[in-house]
Amino acid sequence: MTVSIVWLIVGAVLLALEAMAIPGVGLLFAGLGAMVTGAAVEFGLVGEANHVLQTAVFLITTSAFAAMLWQKLKTWRLN
């Protein structure tokens, strides 16, 4: 199993947990970050052996999704 597949599976699991088991914790952002990281590794934008860069991409994309979507989701849940 390649590293990109692992990232994509982790992303899918986090998204499923957010949707079904543990809503409101922020797993949505981490799931999206993991999916983007998996796609970046799959398309060769990040090397499979470069785990530090993969972690950095994951943290940066997770933070970016949180910054972009937090207020919109908060407003949407209150309506």
mmJSON file of the N, C-alpha and C atoms, coordinates in Angstrom:
{"data_MODEL":{"atom_site":{
"group_PDB":["ATOM","ATOM","ATOM","ATOM","ATOM","ATOM","ATOM","ATOM","ATOM","ATOM","ATOM","ATOM","ATOM","ATOM","ATOM","ATOM","ATOM","ATOM","ATOM","ATOM","ATOM","ATOM","ATOM","ATOM","ATOM","ATOM","ATOM","ATOM","ATOM","ATOM","ATOM","ATOM","ATOM","ATOM","ATOM","ATOM","ATOM","ATOM","ATOM","ATOM","ATOM","ATOM","ATOM","ATOM","ATOM","ATOM","ATOM","ATOM","ATOM","ATOM","ATOM","ATOM","ATOM","ATOM","ATOM","ATOM","ATOM","ATOM","ATOM","ATOM","ATOM","ATOM","ATOM","ATOM","ATOM","ATOM","ATOM","ATOM","ATOM","ATOM","ATOM","ATOM","ATOM","ATOM","ATOM","ATOM","ATOM","ATOM","ATOM","ATOM","ATOM","ATOM","ATOM","ATOM","ATOM","ATOM","ATOM","ATOM","ATOM","ATOM","ATOM","ATOM","ATOM","ATOM","ATOM","ATOM","ATOM","ATOM","ATOM","ATOM","ATOM","ATOM","ATOM","ATOM","ATOM","ATOM","ATOM","ATOM","ATOM","ATOM","ATOM","ATOM","ATOM","ATOM","ATOM","ATOM","ATOM","ATOM","ATOM","ATOM","ATOM","ATOM","ATOM","ATOM","ATOM","ATOM","ATOM","ATOM","ATOM","ATOM","ATOM","ATOM","ATOM","ATOM","ATOM","ATOM","ATOM","ATOM","ATOM","ATOM","ATOM","ATOM","ATOM","ATOM","ATOM","ATOM","ATOM","ATOM","ATOM","ATOM","ATOM","ATOM","ATOM","ATOM","ATOM","ATOM","ATOM","ATOM","ATOM","ATOM","ATOM","ATOM","ATOM","ATOM","ATOM","ATOM","ATOM","ATOM","ATOM","ATOM","ATOM","ATOM","ATOM","ATOM","ATOM","ATOM","ATOM","ATOM","ATOM","ATOM","ATOM","ATOM","ATOM","ATOM","ATOM","ATOM","ATOM","ATOM","ATOM","ATOM","ATOM","ATOM","ATOM","ATOM","ATOM","ATOM","ATOM","ATOM","ATOM","ATOM","ATOM","ATOM","ATOM","ATOM","ATOM","ATOM","ATOM","ATOM","ATOM","ATOM","ATOM","ATOM","ATOM","ATOM","ATOM","ATOM","ATOM","ATOM","ATOM","ATOM","ATOM","ATOM","ATOM","ATOM","ATOM","ATOM","ATOM","ATOM","ATOM","ATOM","ATOM","ATOM","ATOM","ATOM","ATOM","ATOM","ATOM"],
"id":[1,2,3,4,5,6,7,8,9,10,11,12,13,14,15,16,17,18,19,20,21,22,23,24,25,26,27,28,29,30,31,32,33,34,35,36,37,38,39,40,41,42,43,44,45,46,47,48,49,50,51,52,53,54,55,56,57,58,59,60,61,62,63,64,65,66,67,68,69,70,71,72,73,74,75,76,77,78,79,80,81,82,83,84,85,86,87,88,89,90,91,92,93,94,95,96,97,98,99,100,101,102,103,104,105,106,107,108,109,110,111,112,113,114,115,116,117,118,119,120,121,122,123,124,125,126,127,128,129,130,131,132,133,134,135,136,137,138,139,140,141,142,143,144,145,146,147,148,149,150,151,152,153,154,155,156,157,158,159,160,161,162,163,164,165,166,167,168,169,170,171,172,173,174,175,176,177,178,179,180,181,182,183,184,185,186,187,188,189,190,191,192,193,194,195,196,197,198,199,200,201,202,203,204,205,206,207,208,209,210,211,212,213,214,215,216,217,218,219,220,221,222,223,224,225,226,227,228,229,230,231,232,233,234,235,236,237],
"type_symbol":["N","C","C","N","C","C","N","C","C","N","C","C","N","C","C","N","C","C","N","C","C","N","C","C","N","C","C","N","C","C","N","C","C","N","C","C","N","C","C","N","C","C","N","C","C","N","C","C","N","C","C","N","C","C","N","C","C","N","C","C","N","C","C","N","C","C","N","C","C","N","C","C","N","C","C","N","C","C","N","C","C","N","C","C","N","C","C","N","C","C","N","C","C","N","C","C","N","C","C","N","C","C","N","C","C","N","C","C","N","C","C","N","C","C","N","C","C","N","C","C","N","C","C","N","C","C","N","C","C","N","C","C","N","C","C","N","C","C","N","C","C","N","C","C","N","C","C","N","C","C","N","C","C","N","C","C","N","C","C","N","C","C","N","C","C","N","C","C","N","C","C","N","C","C","N","C","C","N","C","C","N","C","C","N","C","C","N","C","C","N","C","C","N","C","C","N","C","C","N","C","C","N","C","C","N","C","C","N","C","C","N","C","C","N","C","C","N","C","C","N","C","C","N","C","C","N","C","C","N","C","C","N","C","C","N","C","C"],
"label_atom_id":["N","CA","C","N","CA","C","N","CA","C","N","CA","C","N","CA","C","N","CA","C","N","CA","C","N","CA","C","N","CA","C","N","CA","C","N","CA","C","N","CA","C","N","CA","C","N","CA","C","N","CA","C","N","CA","C","N","CA","C","N","CA","C","N","CA","C","N","CA","C","N","CA","C","N","CA","C","N","CA","C","N","CA","C","N","CA","C","N","CA","C","N","CA","C","N","CA","C","N","CA","C","N","CA","C","N","CA","C","N","CA","C","N","CA","C","N","CA","C","N","CA","C","N","CA","C","N","CA","C","N","CA","C","N","CA","C","N","CA","C","N","CA","C","N","CA","C","N","CA","C","N","CA","C","N","CA","C","N","CA","C","N","CA","C","N","CA","C","N","CA","C","N","CA","C","N","CA","C","N","CA","C","N","CA","C","N","CA","C","N","CA","C","N","CA","C","N","CA","C","N","CA","C","N","CA","C","N","CA","C","N","CA","C","N","CA","C","N","CA","C","N","CA","C","N","CA","C","N","CA","C","N","CA","C","N","CA","C","N","CA","C","N","CA","C","N","CA","C","N","CA","C","N","CA","C","N","CA","C","N","CA","C","N","CA","C","N","CA","C","N","CA","C","N","CA","C"],
"label_alt_id":[null,null,null,null,null,null,null,null,null,null,null,null,null,null,null,null,null,null,null,null,null,null,null,null,null,null,null,null,null,null,null,null,null,null,null,null,null,null,null,null,null,null,null,null,null,null,null,null,null,null,null,null,null,null,null,null,null,null,null,null,null,null,null,null,null,null,null,null,null,null,null,null,null,null,null,null,null,null,null,null,null,null,null,null,null,null,null,null,null,null,null,null,null,null,null,null,null,null,null,null,null,null,null,null,null,null,null,null,null,null,null,null,null,null,null,null,null,null,null,null,null,null,null,null,null,null,null,null,null,null,null,null,null,null,null,null,null,null,null,null,null,null,null,null,null,null,null,null,null,null,null,null,null,null,null,null,null,null,null,null,null,null,null,null,null,null,null,null,null,null,null,null,null,null,null,null,null,null,null,null,null,null,null,null,null,null,null,null,null,null,null,null,null,null,null,null,null,null,null,null,null,null,null,null,null,null,null,null,null,null,null,null,null,null,null,null,null,null,null,null,null,null,null,null,null,null,null,null,null,null,null,null,null,null,null,null,null],
"label_comp_id":["MET","MET","MET","THR","THR","THR","VAL","VAL","VAL","SER","SER","SER","ILE","ILE","ILE","VAL","VAL","VAL","TRP","TRP","TRP","LEU","LEU","LEU","ILE","ILE","ILE","VAL","VAL","VAL","GLY","GLY","GLY","ALA","ALA","ALA","VAL","VAL","VAL","LEU","LEU","LEU","LEU","LEU","LEU","ALA","ALA","ALA","LEU","LEU","LEU","GLU","GLU","GLU","ALA","ALA","ALA","MET","MET","MET","ALA","ALA","ALA","ILE","ILE","ILE","PRO","PRO","PRO","GLY","GLY","GLY","VAL","VAL","VAL","GLY","GLY","GLY","LEU","LEU","LEU","LEU","LEU","LEU","PHE","PHE","PHE","ALA","ALA","ALA","GLY","GLY","GLY","LEU","LEU","LEU","GLY","GLY","GLY","ALA","ALA","ALA","MET","MET","MET","VAL","VAL","VAL","THR","THR","THR","GLY","GLY","GLY","ALA","ALA","ALA","ALA","ALA","ALA","VAL","VAL","VAL","GLU","GLU","GLU","PHE","PHE","PHE","GLY","GLY","GLY","LEU","LEU","LEU","VAL","VAL","VAL","GLY","GLY","GLY","GLU","GLU","GLU","ALA","ALA","ALA","ASN","ASN","ASN","HIS","HIS","HIS","VAL","VAL","VAL","LEU","LEU","LEU","GLN","GLN","GLN","THR","THR","THR","ALA","ALA","ALA","VAL","VAL","VAL","PHE","PHE","PHE","LEU","LEU","LEU","ILE","ILE","ILE","THR","THR","THR","THR","THR","THR","SER","SER","SER","ALA","ALA","ALA","PHE","PHE","PHE","ALA","ALA","ALA","ALA","ALA","ALA","MET","MET","MET","LEU","LEU","LEU","TRP","TRP","TRP","GLN","GLN","GLN","LYS","LYS","LYS","LEU","LEU","LEU","LYS","LYS","LYS","THR","THR","THR","TRP","TRP","TRP","ARG","ARG","ARG","LEU","LEU","LEU","ASN","ASN","ASN"],
"label_asym_id":["A","A","A","A","A","A","A","A","A","A","A","A","A","A","A","A","A","A","A","A","A","A","A","A","A","A","A","A","A","A","A","A","A","A","A","A","A","A","A","A","A","A","A","A","A","A","A","A","A","A","A","A","A","A","A","A","A","A","A","A","A","A","A","A","A","A","A","A","A","A","A","A","A","A","A","A","A","A","A","A","A","A","A","A","A","A","A","A","A","A","A","A","A","A","A","A","A","A","A","A","A","A","A","A","A","A","A","A","A","A","A","A","A","A","A","A","A","A","A","A","A","A","A","A","A","A","A","A","A","A","A","A","A","A","A","A","A","A","A","A","A","A","A","A","A","A","A","A","A","A","A","A","A","A","A","A","A","A","A","A","A","A","A","A","A","A","A","A","A","A","A","A","A","A","A","A","A","A","A","A","A","A","A","A","A","A","A","A","A","A","A","A","A","A","A","A","A","A","A","A","A","A","A","A","A","A","A","A","A","A","A","A","A","A","A","A","A","A","A","A","A","A","A","A","A","A","A","A","A","A","A","A","A","A","A","A","A"],
"label_entity_id":["1","1","1","1","1","1","1","1","1","1","1","1","1","1","1","1","1","1","1","1","1","1","1","1","1","1","1","1","1","1","1","1","1","1","1","1","1","1","1","1","1","1","1","1","1","1","1","1","1","1","1","1","1","1","1","1","1","1","1","1","1","1","1","1","1","1","1","1","1","1","1","1","1","1","1","1","1","1","1","1","1","1","1","1","1","1","1","1","1","1","1","1","1","1","1","1","1","1","1","1","1","1","1","1","1","1","1","1","1","1","1","1","1","1","1","1","1","1","1","1","1","1","1","1","1","1","1","1","1","1","1","1","1","1","1","1","1","1","1","1","1","1","1","1","1","1","1","1","1","1","1","1","1","1","1","1","1","1","1","1","1","1","1","1","1","1","1","1","1","1","1","1","1","1","1","1","1","1","1","1","1","1","1","1","1","1","1","1","1","1","1","1","1","1","1","1","1","1","1","1","1","1","1","1","1","1","1","1","1","1","1","1","1","1","1","1","1","1","1","1","1","1","1","1","1","1","1","1","1","1","1","1","1","1","1","1","1"],
"label_seq_id":[1,1,1,2,2,2,3,3,3,4,4,4,5,5,5,6,6,6,7,7,7,8,8,8,9,9,9,10,10,10,11,11,11,12,12,12,13,13,13,14,14,14,15,15,15,16,16,16,17,17,17,18,18,18,19,19,19,20,20,20,21,21,21,22,22,22,23,23,23,24,24,24,25,25,25,26,26,26,27,27,27,28,28,28,29,29,29,30,30,30,31,31,31,32,32,32,33,33,33,34,34,34,35,35,35,36,36,36,37,37,37,38,38,38,39,39,39,40,40,40,41,41,41,42,42,42,43,43,43,44,44,44,45,45,45,46,46,46,47,47,47,48,48,48,49,49,49,50,50,50,51,51,51,52,52,52,53,53,53,54,54,54,55,55,55,56,56,56,57,57,57,58,58,58,59,59,59,60,60,60,61,61,61,62,62,62,63,63,63,64,64,64,65,65,65,66,66,66,67,67,67,68,68,68,69,69,69,70,70,70,71,71,71,72,72,72,73,73,73,74,74,74,75,75,75,76,76,76,77,77,77,78,78,78,79,79,79],
"pdbx_PDB_ins_code":[null,null,null,null,null,null,null,null,null,null,null,null,null,null,null,null,null,null,null,null,null,null,null,null,null,null,null,null,null,null,null,null,null,null,null,null,null,null,null,null,null,null,null,null,null,null,null,null,null,null,null,null,null,null,null,null,null,null,null,null,null,null,null,null,null,null,null,null,null,null,null,null,null,null,null,null,null,null,null,null,null,null,null,null,null,null,null,null,null,null,null,null,null,null,null,null,null,null,null,null,null,null,null,null,null,null,null,null,null,null,null,null,null,null,null,null,null,null,null,null,null,null,null,null,null,null,null,null,null,null,null,null,null,null,null,null,null,null,null,null,null,null,null,null,null,null,null,null,null,null,null,null,null,null,null,null,null,null,null,null,null,null,null,null,null,null,null,null,null,null,null,null,null,null,null,null,null,null,null,null,null,null,null,null,null,null,null,null,null,null,null,null,null,null,null,null,null,null,null,null,null,null,null,null,null,null,null,null,null,null,null,null,null,null,null,null,null,null,null,null,null,null,null,null,null,null,null,null,null,null,null,null,null,null,null,null,null],
"Cartn_x":[0.848,0.0,0.896,0.634,1.475,1.089,1.98,1.763,0.555,0.377,-0.755,-2.088,-2.142,-3.369,-3.653,-2.612,-2.79,-3.365,-2.819,-3.344,-4.806,-5.146,-6.522,-7.473,-7.037,-7.863,-8.056,-6.983,-7.092,-8.065,-7.967,-8.886,-10.331,-10.575,-11.941,-12.476,-11.63,-12.049,-12.38,-11.539,-11.804,-13.102,-13.336,-14.58,-15.794,-15.662,-16.763,-17.033,-15.979,-16.165,-16.857,-16.482,-17.128,-18.604,-18.904,-20.282,-21.169,-20.617,-21.469,-21.284,-20.072,-19.83,-19.503,-18.621,-18.106,-18.228,-19.435,-19.57,-19.1,-18.634,-18.286,-16.895,-16.085,-14.75,-13.717,-14.015,-13.07,-12.399,-12.896,-12.321,-12.532,-13.511,-13.742,-12.502,-11.921,-10.751,-9.551,-9.36,-8.248,-8.46,-9.7,-9.989,-9.711,-10.111,-9.832,-8.332,-7.631,-6.178,-5.482,-5.946,-5.364,-5.637,-6.828,-7.149,-6.276,-6.068,-5.208,-3.771,-3.317,-1.958,-1.815,-2.795,-2.764,-2.741,-3.53,-3.539,-2.201,-1.609,-0.312,0.773,0.729,1.703,1.424,0.168,-0.21,0.219,0.063,0.403,1.859,2.642,4.076,4.488,3.578,3.925,4.746,4.551,5.297,5.86,7.132,7.755,7.235,7.155,6.67,7.564,8.852,9.79,9.945,9.389,9.552,8.41,8.52,7.451,7.323,8.417,8.359,7.524,7.758,6.986,5.519,5.266,3.889,3.169,3.838,3.244,3.009,3.955,3.8,2.611,2.482,1.354,0.042,0.013,-1.188,-1.565,-0.608,-0.887,-1.298,-0.631,-0.947,-2.33,-2.638,-3.951,-5.075,-4.833,-5.833,-6.116,-5.068,-5.235,-5.936,-5.587,-6.207,-7.703,-8.053,-9.475,-10.22,-9.616,-10.254,-10.464,-9.458,-9.566,-10.629,-10.721,-11.677,-13.103,-13.29,-14.63,-15.231,-14.464,-14.96,-16.196,-16.111,-17.232,-18.444,-18.208,-19.322,-20.051,-19.311,-19.94,-20.637,-20.059,-20.672,-22.002,-22.024,-23.259,-24.274,-23.82,-24.714,-25.363,-24.608,-25.157,-26.152,-26.024,-26.941,-28.268,-28.296,-29.544,-30.385],
"Cartn_y":[-1.172,0.0,1.238,2.143,3.329,4.383,5.322,6.383,7.234,7.484,8.306,7.63,6.331,5.588,5.661,5.578,5.687,7.052,8.125,9.47,9.57,9.016,9.089,8.293,7.138,6.338,7.069,7.632,8.394,9.561,10.25,11.348,10.89,9.777,9.242,8.835,8.225,7.816,9.048,10.073,11.289,11.962,12.011,12.594,11.767,10.458,9.592,9.763,9.874,10.097,11.428,12.453,13.763,13.677,12.946,12.87,12.001,10.925,9.956,9.865,9.997,9.652,10.843,11.724,12.78,14.135,14.655,15.943,17.098,18.151,19.359,19.412,18.4,18.363,18.977,19.073,19.621,18.566,17.353,16.292,16.536,17.362,17.716,18.37,19.319,20.027,19.097,18.235,17.283,16.269,15.845,14.913,15.511,16.765,17.443,17.642,17.981,18.14,16.843,15.725,14.428,14.049,14.377,14.074,14.885,16.162,17.001,16.486,16.087,15.552,14.26,13.387,12.151,12.417,13.393,13.751,14.345,15.168,15.769,14.701,13.699,12.606,11.769,11.49,10.672,11.324,12.636,13.335,13.765,13.391,13.653,15.048,15.818,17.149,17.084,16.0,15.748,14.333,14.165,12.85,11.863,10.597,9.563,9.392,9.619,9.424,10.671,11.783,13.04,13.22,12.543,12.552,13.896,14.628,15.947,16.895,16.891,17.736,17.304,16.01,15.523,16.035,15.973,16.466,17.968,18.695,20.142,20.465,19.753,19.969,19.676,18.599,18.241,19.348,19.825,20.854,22.179,22.541,23.803,23.745,22.645,22.557,22.427,21.714,21.619,23.003,23.76,25.121,26.019,25.889,26.711,26.407,25.125,24.765,25.283,25.183,25.69,27.193,27.908,29.363,29.773,29.035,29.384,28.997,27.869,27.307,27.448,27.807,27.802,28.689,29.952,30.871,30.448,29.984,29.569,28.376,27.401,26.23,26.599,27.496,27.937,28.619,29.487,30.175,29.179,28.24,27.252,26.359,25.966,25.104,25.835,27.126,27.892,28.16,28.064,28.31,27.096],
"Cartn_z":[0.0,0.0,0.0,-0.916,-1.038,0.007,0.203,1.19,0.812,-0.47,-0.896,-0.577,-0.74,-0.419,1.076,1.895,3.347,3.711,3.124,3.385,2.97,1.809,1.324,2.217,2.696,3.603,4.929,5.457,6.708,6.526,5.402,5.12,5.069,4.406,4.304,5.675,6.489,7.835,8.685,8.617,9.382,8.936,7.637,7.135,7.573,7.548,7.986,9.481,10.274,11.709,11.973,11.231,11.387,11.018,9.963,9.477,10.36,10.92,11.602,13.114,13.596,14.996,15.886,15.44,16.305,15.6,15.432,14.749,15.63,14.988,15.701,16.284,16.07,16.65,15.709,14.45,13.482,12.639,12.696,11.888,10.404,10.079,8.68,8.089,8.815,8.319,8.19,9.187,9.137,8.014,7.801,6.719,5.356,5.179,3.909,3.723,4.805,4.735,4.359,4.919,4.589,3.139,2.656,1.259,0.308,0.618,-0.224,-0.188,0.99,1.115,0.314,0.393,-0.386,-1.878,-2.309,-3.73,-4.152,-3.288,-3.606,-3.747,-2.886,-2.98,-4.232,-4.491,-5.654,-6.967,-7.074,-8.316,-8.382,-7.384,-7.423,-6.995,-6.417,-5.938,-4.648,-3.902,-2.667,-2.773,-2.462,-2.562,-1.528,-1.917,-1.004,0.208,0.057,1.157,2.027,1.61,2.329,3.341,4.473,5.472,6.179,6.297,6.924,6.057,4.757,3.858,3.816,3.857,3.889,5.132,6.265,7.511,7.428,6.849,6.697,5.789,4.68,3.764,4.489,5.262,6.014,7.003,7.774,8.772,8.13,7.059,6.385,5.739,5.058,4.405,5.424,6.509,7.568,8.141,8.406,8.932,7.922,6.658,5.619,5.488,5.505,5.438,6.659,7.83,9.041,8.957,8.478,8.368,7.352,6.262,5.21,5.558,6.235,6.392,7.782,8.799,10.174,10.333,9.942,10.114,9.284,8.068,7.21,7.803,8.318,8.933,10.227,10.99,12.245,11.959,10.957,10.57,10.019,9.224,8.622,9.675,10.693,11.751,12.626,12.778,13.607,12.908,11.582,10.831,10.716],
"occupancy":[1.0,1.0,1.0,1.0,1.0,1.0,1.0,1.0,1.0,1.0,1.0,1.0,1.0,1.0,1.0,1.0,1.0,1.0,1.0,1.0,1.0,1.0,1.0,1.0,1.0,1.0,1.0,1.0,1.0,1.0,1.0,1.0,1.0,1.0,1.0,1.0,1.0,1.0,1.0,1.0,1.0,1.0,1.0,1.0,1.0,1.0,1.0,1.0,1.0,1.0,1.0,1.0,1.0,1.0,1.0,1.0,1.0,1.0,1.0,1.0,1.0,1.0,1.0,1.0,1.0,1.0,1.0,1.0,1.0,1.0,1.0,1.0,1.0,1.0,1.0,1.0,1.0,1.0,1.0,1.0,1.0,1.0,1.0,1.0,1.0,1.0,1.0,1.0,1.0,1.0,1.0,1.0,1.0,1.0,1.0,1.0,1.0,1.0,1.0,1.0,1.0,1.0,1.0,1.0,1.0,1.0,1.0,1.0,1.0,1.0,1.0,1.0,1.0,1.0,1.0,1.0,1.0,1.0,1.0,1.0,1.0,1.0,1.0,1.0,1.0,1.0,1.0,1.0,1.0,1.0,1.0,1.0,1.0,1.0,1.0,1.0,1.0,1.0,1.0,1.0,1.0,1.0,1.0,1.0,1.0,1.0,1.0,1.0,1.0,1.0,1.0,1.0,1.0,1.0,1.0,1.0,1.0,1.0,1.0,1.0,1.0,1.0,1.0,1.0,1.0,1.0,1.0,1.0,1.0,1.0,1.0,1.0,1.0,1.0,1.0,1.0,1.0,1.0,1.0,1.0,1.0,1.0,1.0,1.0,1.0,1.0,1.0,1.0,1.0,1.0,1.0,1.0,1.0,1.0,1.0,1.0,1.0,1.0,1.0,1.0,1.0,1.0,1.0,1.0,1.0,1.0,1.0,1.0,1.0,1.0,1.0,1.0,1.0,1.0,1.0,1.0,1.0,1.0,1.0,1.0,1.0,1.0,1.0,1.0,1.0,1.0,1.0,1.0,1.0,1.0,1.0,1.0,1.0,1.0,1.0,1.0,1.0],
"B_iso_or_equiv":[0.0,0.0,0.0,0.0,0.0,0.0,0.0,0.0,0.0,0.0,0.0,0.0,0.0,0.0,0.0,0.0,0.0,0.0,0.0,0.0,0.0,0.0,0.0,0.0,0.0,0.0,0.0,0.0,0.0,0.0,0.0,0.0,0.0,0.0,0.0,0.0,0.0,0.0,0.0,0.0,0.0,0.0,0.0,0.0,0.0,0.0,0.0,0.0,0.0,0.0,0.0,0.0,0.0,0.0,0.0,0.0,0.0,0.0,0.0,0.0,0.0,0.0,0.0,0.0,0.0,0.0,0.0,0.0,0.0,0.0,0.0,0.0,0.0,0.0,0.0,0.0,0.0,0.0,0.0,0.0,0.0,0.0,0.0,0.0,0.0,0.0,0.0,0.0,0.0,0.0,0.0,0.0,0.0,0.0,0.0,0.0,0.0,0.0,0.0,0.0,0.0,0.0,0.0,0.0,0.0,0.0,0.0,0.0,0.0,0.0,0.0,0.0,0.0,0.0,0.0,0.0,0.0,0.0,0.0,0.0,0.0,0.0,0.0,0.0,0.0,0.0,0.0,0.0,0.0,0.0,0.0,0.0,0.0,0.0,0.0,0.0,0.0,0.0,0.0,0.0,0.0,0.0,0.0,0.0,0.0,0.0,0.0,0.0,0.0,0.0,0.0,0.0,0.0,0.0,0.0,0.0,0.0,0.0,0.0,0.0,0.0,0.0,0.0,0.0,0.0,0.0,0.0,0.0,0.0,0.0,0.0,0.0,0.0,0.0,0.0,0.0,0.0,0.0,0.0,0.0,0.0,0.0,0.0,0.0,0.0,0.0,0.0,0.0,0.0,0.0,0.0,0.0,0.0,0.0,0.0,0.0,0.0,0.0,0.0,0.0,0.0,0.0,0.0,0.0,0.0,0.0,0.0,0.0,0.0,0.0,0.0,0.0,0.0,0.0,0.0,0.0,0.0,0.0,0.0,0.0,0.0,0.0,0.0,0.0,0.0,0.0,0.0,0.0,0.0,0.0,0.0,0.0,0.0,0.0,0.0,0.0,0.0],
"pdbx_formal_charge":[null,null,null,null,null,null,null,null,null,null,null,null,null,null,null,null,null,null,null,null,null,null,null,null,null,null,null,null,null,null,null,null,null,null,null,null,null,null,null,null,null,null,null,null,null,null,null,null,null,null,null,null,null,null,null,null,null,null,null,null,null,null,null,null,null,null,null,null,null,null,null,null,null,null,null,null,null,null,null,null,null,null,null,null,null,null,null,null,null,null,null,null,null,null,null,null,null,null,null,null,null,null,null,null,null,null,null,null,null,null,null,null,null,null,null,null,null,null,null,null,null,null,null,null,null,null,null,null,null,null,null,null,null,null,null,null,null,null,null,null,null,null,null,null,null,null,null,null,null,null,null,null,null,null,null,null,null,null,null,null,null,null,null,null,null,null,null,null,null,null,null,null,null,null,null,null,null,null,null,null,null,null,null,null,null,null,null,null,null,null,null,null,null,null,null,null,null,null,null,null,null,null,null,null,null,null,null,null,null,null,null,null,null,null,null,null,null,null,null,null,null,null,null,null,null,null,null,null,null,null,null,null,null,null,null,null,null],
"auth_seq_id":[1,1,1,2,2,2,3,3,3,4,4,4,5,5,5,6,6,6,7,7,7,8,8,8,9,9,9,10,10,10,11,11,11,12,12,12,13,13,13,14,14,14,15,15,15,16,16,16,17,17,17,18,18,18,19,19,19,20,20,20,21,21,21,22,22,22,23,23,23,24,24,24,25,25,25,26,26,26,27,27,27,28,28,28,29,29,29,30,30,30,31,31,31,32,32,32,33,33,33,34,34,34,35,35,35,36,36,36,37,37,37,38,38,38,39,39,39,40,40,40,41,41,41,42,42,42,43,43,43,44,44,44,45,45,45,46,46,46,47,47,47,48,48,48,49,49,49,50,50,50,51,51,51,52,52,52,53,53,53,54,54,54,55,55,55,56,56,56,57,57,57,58,58,58,59,59,59,60,60,60,61,61,61,62,62,62,63,63,63,64,64,64,65,65,65,66,66,66,67,67,67,68,68,68,69,69,69,70,70,70,71,71,71,72,72,72,73,73,73,74,74,74,75,75,75,76,76,76,77,77,77,78,78,78,79,79,79],
"auth_comp_id":["MET","MET","MET","THR","THR","THR","VAL","VAL","VAL","SER","SER","SER","ILE","ILE","ILE","VAL","VAL","VAL","TRP","TRP","TRP","LEU","LEU","LEU","ILE","ILE","ILE","VAL","VAL","VAL","GLY","GLY","GLY","ALA","ALA","ALA","VAL","VAL","VAL","LEU","LEU","LEU","LEU","LEU","LEU","ALA","ALA","ALA","LEU","LEU","LEU","GLU","GLU","GLU","ALA","ALA","ALA","MET","MET","MET","ALA","ALA","ALA","ILE","ILE","ILE","PRO","PRO","PRO","GLY","GLY","GLY","VAL","VAL","VAL","GLY","GLY","GLY","LEU","LEU","LEU","LEU","LEU","LEU","PHE","PHE","PHE","ALA","ALA","ALA","GLY","GLY","GLY","LEU","LEU","LEU","GLY","GLY","GLY","ALA","ALA","ALA","MET","MET","MET","VAL","VAL","VAL","THR","THR","THR","GLY","GLY","GLY","ALA","ALA","ALA","ALA","ALA","ALA","VAL","VAL","VAL","GLU","GLU","GLU","PHE","PHE","PHE","GLY","GLY","GLY","LEU","LEU","LEU","VAL","VAL","VAL","GLY","GLY","GLY","GLU","GLU","GLU","ALA","ALA","ALA","ASN","ASN","ASN","HIS","HIS","HIS","VAL","VAL","VAL","LEU","LEU","LEU","GLN","GLN","GLN","THR","THR","THR","ALA","ALA","ALA","VAL","VAL","VAL","PHE","PHE","PHE","LEU","LEU","LEU","ILE","ILE","ILE","THR","THR","THR","THR","THR","THR","SER","SER","SER","ALA","ALA","ALA","PHE","PHE","PHE","ALA","ALA","ALA","ALA","ALA","ALA","MET","MET","MET","LEU","LEU","LEU","TRP","TRP","TRP","GLN","GLN","GLN","LYS","LYS","LYS","LEU","LEU","LEU","LYS","LYS","LYS","THR","THR","THR","TRP","TRP","TRP","ARG","ARG","ARG","LEU","LEU","LEU","ASN","ASN","ASN"],
"auth_asym_id":["A","A","A","A","A","A","A","A","A","A","A","A","A","A","A","A","A","A","A","A","A","A","A","A","A","A","A","A","A","A","A","A","A","A","A","A","A","A","A","A","A","A","A","A","A","A","A","A","A","A","A","A","A","A","A","A","A","A","A","A","A","A","A","A","A","A","A","A","A","A","A","A","A","A","A","A","A","A","A","A","A","A","A","A","A","A","A","A","A","A","A","A","A","A","A","A","A","A","A","A","A","A","A","A","A","A","A","A","A","A","A","A","A","A","A","A","A","A","A","A","A","A","A","A","A","A","A","A","A","A","A","A","A","A","A","A","A","A","A","A","A","A","A","A","A","A","A","A","A","A","A","A","A","A","A","A","A","A","A","A","A","A","A","A","A","A","A","A","A","A","A","A","A","A","A","A","A","A","A","A","A","A","A","A","A","A","A","A","A","A","A","A","A","A","A","A","A","A","A","A","A","A","A","A","A","A","A","A","A","A","A","A","A","A","A","A","A","A","A","A","A","A","A","A","A","A","A","A","A","A","A","A","A","A","A","A","A"],
"auth_atom_id":["N","CA","C","N","CA","C","N","CA","C","N","CA","C","N","CA","C","N","CA","C","N","CA","C","N","CA","C","N","CA","C","N","CA","C","N","CA","C","N","CA","C","N","CA","C","N","CA","C","N","CA","C","N","CA","C","N","CA","C","N","CA","C","N","CA","C","N","CA","C","N","CA","C","N","CA","C","N","CA","C","N","CA","C","N","CA","C","N","CA","C","N","CA","C","N","CA","C","N","CA","C","N","CA","C","N","CA","C","N","CA","C","N","CA","C","N","CA","C","N","CA","C","N","CA","C","N","CA","C","N","CA","C","N","CA","C","N","CA","C","N","CA","C","N","CA","C","N","CA","C","N","CA","C","N","CA","C","N","CA","C","N","CA","C","N","CA","C","N","CA","C","N","CA","C","N","CA","C","N","CA","C","N","CA","C","N","CA","C","N","CA","C","N","CA","C","N","CA","C","N","CA","C","N","CA","C","N","CA","C","N","CA","C","N","CA","C","N","CA","C","N","CA","C","N","CA","C","N","CA","C","N","CA","C","N","CA","C","N","CA","C","N","CA","C","N","CA","C","N","CA","C","N","CA","C","N","CA","C","N","CA","C","N","CA","C","N","CA","C","N","CA","C","N","CA","C"],
"pdbx_PDB_model_num":[1,1,1,1,1,1,1,1,1,1,1,1,1,1,1,1,1,1,1,1,1,1,1,1,1,1,1,1,1,1,1,1,1,1,1,1,1,1,1,1,1,1,1,1,1,1,1,1,1,1,1,1,1,1,1,1,1,1,1,1,1,1,1,1,1,1,1,1,1,1,1,1,1,1,1,1,1,1,1,1,1,1,1,1,1,1,1,1,1,1,1,1,1,1,1,1,1,1,1,1,1,1,1,1,1,1,1,1,1,1,1,1,1,1,1,1,1,1,1,1,1,1,1,1,1,1,1,1,1,1,1,1,1,1,1,1,1,1,1,1,1,1,1,1,1,1,1,1,1,1,1,1,1,1,1,1,1,1,1,1,1,1,1,1,1,1,1,1,1,1,1,1,1,1,1,1,1,1,1,1,1,1,1,1,1,1,1,1,1,1,1,1,1,1,1,1,1,1,1,1,1,1,1,1,1,1,1,1,1,1,1,1,1,1,1,1,1,1,1,1,1,1,1,1,1,1,1,1,1,1,1,1,1,1,1,1,1]
}}}
